[in-house]
């Protein structure tokens, strides 16, 4: 996790959007090269194309959580498990920032590096926390661990 925090922080410091920085920190594990991960998440920055809707860092966290939680099948359990994990991620993010919408998090101000850098790191931490919780649940139930 420390390495992912470092990668995300450096990427954000180098001009990646909040969403790109978070998602690219997990690119290797997702089976993606960094350029592909960067391209996938470009439109999510600034709360979806700088519209200050859902926080880009949080959106990237949801994408990573979805990758790990989904079985890739159409069964209802996969979707239910994924949705539960995403709701938990939102709960954690809201506890820290009061919202998952960029505009609310930033109190109507335009995103600035000093404001969003911590959200990038916290989004990485949220992924780690939620997946660890889900992994513990699955182990308790005798299921295959997350990831």
ABEGO torsion letter per residue (X at the ends): XAAAAAAAAAAAAAGBBAAAAAAAAAAAAAGBBAAAAAAAAAAABGGGGGAGBBBAAAAAAAAAAAAAABAGBABAAAAAAAAAAAAAAAAAAAAAAGBABAAAAAGGBBBBAAAAAAAAAAAAAAAAAAAAAAAAAAAAAGBBBBX
